[in-house]
Amino acid sequence: MAHINPGQRPLQPMLTAEQDRFVAALFEKYIPADFSAEDAREIIGALEDQGLRGPGVRSAVITAGLDAEKFIQQVALTLER
């Protein structure tokens, strides 16, 4: 196990194998460039249902092969509409 200094967080939390499969299947249903507000709510809700929040969502997005910062910005903009 890697030693983490106080105040330092791991860059990418590990997903369980089940969460990894879930994320892959979930993101296959959506086209990132065409996210609607409903899609964003569904994605975030589905990830939360799997116990993925905060850094877990970021890890899931990276696992899905997306740029986490762009995804978060896109979802935030979509939800503001």
Secondary structure, 3 states (H helix, E strand, C coil): CCCCCCCCCCCCCCCCHHHHHHHHHHHHCCCHHHCCHHHHHHHHHHHHHCCCCCHHHHHHHHHCCCCHHHHHHHHHHHHHC
